[in-house]
Structure formats: C-alpha cells, structure tokens
Amino acid sequence: MPEFQTDVAIVGAGPAGLLLAHTLHNAGIDSVVIDNRSRDDIAHTHRAGILEAGSVRMLEAEGIESRVHTAGHRHDGIDIRVDGVSHSFDFPSLIGESVWLYPQNEIFVDLSAARERTGRPTFYSVTDTALGDIETERPWVSATTEDGEELTISARYVVGSDGSRGPCRSMIPADTKQRFFQEYPFAWFGILCEAPPSHEVLIYSRSERGFALISQRSENVQRMYFQTSPDTEVADWSDDRIWSELQARVDGPDGFALKTGAIIDKNILPFRSAVTEPMQHGSLFLAGDSAHTVPPTGAKGLNLAFADVSVLAPALISALKDSDAEALAGYSRTATKRVWKAQNFSYQMTRMLHSDPSQDAFETKRSLGELNSILESEHGRRYLAECYTGWPKG
C-alpha cells in the first residue's frame, strides 16, 4: 500500500496543479499529485488555448520547457465584427502586450513532462478520492491507484485543483462558504475542422442571427463556435448546415469568407459562471475550476487558474520555508479580487456579443450601445485590450 508524507498534496493534475507542483519543487518543497483522469485523457481533451502574456511569463520563470514559442502562435489582437463590419484591436499599440494561441492540452503535455523530470510522484487514473482532517495541521488524502492499491498521502497542506466536479470544494463546510452561480440562456455549438486559419487573429462576431467565434487551433485544424440553444441536438446539424450558419454570422460588405474543411468534432458547450468563497478552509486551498468557472467568451478560465497559482505558490513557500502561516491567510481575498474582475469581463463580453432570447428590445439595443461605446472610444478599446491580455499576476 503506497504511503507518502509530503509537504503539499495536490488533487488534480491539470495545468494549475502541475504548475503549482513544479513551482514548489523549484523552491525545494515536496508534493504528491493525483488525478482521476488518465494521462492520455487529459492530453487529448481539447479546450481553450489563449494564454495571457503573464501566463507565458509564469511558464518561462519556472523553467518549463514549453513549446508555446515554437508550436504556439503570438496574437497581437482580435477582431470584433458587428453586423459584418470588423473592428480590429491591436494589443501592442493599445496596451503593450500580446496573447498566445496554445491549446490547453499542449500546456499539460509540457507540464507533465516537467513533472516527470523531477522524479516526484504523480498518480493518474485514481478512484475513490477522499480527504480528511483538513481543519488540522496534518490533513490526508486517500485514493485507489490504477493498479487497485490503496494510496494514502499525509501532508501539511492540501490543494484542490480538481475541477468543478471534484471532491475538494465539497470539503469546505456549507456554513462557511458561499457559492455564487449564473447560468446563461444559451450555449455554444463547437466544431473542430480540418482547414487553414480563416483569419490571422480570432474573430468575435455579433449578428442578428447570434454570436459566432472564429477561433484557431493549429495551421491545419481550427476551432469555431456559434451561439445556440442549450437543448440543441448535435445530430440535427449536418456539416453543410453548420458551415452555412457560421458563414451567415460573419457575412458582411467586405465579402469575408470562411475557409472550410472536414468537421472532425462537434459538441455543445453550456454557459455558466460560478465562484466559491472563500477559496480556503483550514489546511485546504482551492485553485482553478474547483473554485470558479467563467464563460469562455473572455478567454479567462486557464489564465485565472494560473493567476491562482501565482498567489498560492509564494504563500505556501513562505508558510513552509519561513514558518509564516499568516502568508496563507490572505490567499482567498487576494485571488478572488482578480476572479471577480475576470467574471465581470467575461460576463460583459458575453452579454455584449450574444443574442439573449429572454431580453426585451430595450436591453438588446442597450447592449449594442455598450459595445459601440467601447469600439468607438480609444479609452474603451484600451480597457478591453487590458482585460483581454490580463492584469498583473500575484
């Protein structure tokens, strides 16, 4: 039966958990990482891939041999298209920053390789994960390994980076936490297609037919979305119908045309916002989706997880190396300040760009007025560029 005594037990081997583990390792702090998913499952789960400049700098600072600069693509802006008219945002001229297109599963590949090089234990495909004694100075985590062995981890601290459906968040007593939740009346119909990029940067399009996002993944595979009802059936949409709908939502007087190809994946993505406060209790600390989720419109999910790590890692290092337990006391307060800024931006982008079937005509016109106020103002454009490229971390 594997038994470990470690400084930090990390539940969740996604990008947040692995970046935290590597940052702690660089500071001489030991950790054990577990995840209920297999390594292959995580590596092949296609998720968003816009990295803020600060997130890229975090990878560089910790010596992660990331391929973001070789396999990724720097994007110096976005286009917001309103009824077929494009409005380009040049981030370097507006705010002096850029973002990077680099899929989240590729970040995982980089981070898992970095973790493997440290020689420290990471257990994938575990089951029956449980936590205990989180209100003491010796909490524990238990699980069943892929080989059927009982795994026990005794630690000084536990970090839950186990996503929105993991067990860690539920360990915070109900009478000490608040869960803030927003569900949106629409979803995204997403596709992966074999085609070259349709544009050099991402296109966020608002039209009378609803929202569309023309995103990218690589030189030969693209990710695109269009707004739909949450109860949409994927089977009802043929490839030809999908391409016709996407094209209709970006049509304009400039004759812009999508580059099409074989559709290799289709899915429905519900829209929800959620925040748990506080993000800590006793010796347990939450990071990433276990504490908060945002709509993908503002490209904040992964970047928020990294921002949590930028606050939590130095606090854990101070607590463990300098016996400064007070360093951890303000983690939730500091982290949630950025979380709510990101929630506001994601909500704002979502509401400005989508058609809401529950809105009356006044609210529809008002949201268009809000969007035009940003598009037609230098200060507004700088505000959007600053939010999109990210605020300082830590």
Secondary structure, 3 states (H helix, E strand, C coil): CCEEEEEEEEECCCHHHHHHHHHHHHCCCCEEEECCCCHHHHHCCCCCCEEEHHHHHHHHHCCCCCCCCCCCEEECEEEEEECCEEEEEEHHHHHCCCEEECCHHHHHHHHHHHHHHHCCCEECCCEEEEEECCCCCCCEEEEECCCCCEEEEEEEEEEECCCCCCCCHHHCCHHHCEEEEEEEEEEEEEEEEECCCCCCCEEEEEECCEEEEECCCCCCEEEEEEEECCCCCHHHCCHHHHHHHHHHHHCCCCCCCCCCCEEEEEEEEEEEEEEEECCEECCEEECHHHCEECCHHHCCHHHHHHHHHHHHHHHHHHHHHCCCHHHHCCHHHHHHHHHHHHHHHHHHHHHHHCCCCCCCHHHHHHHHHHHHHHHCCHHHHHHHHHHHHCCCCC
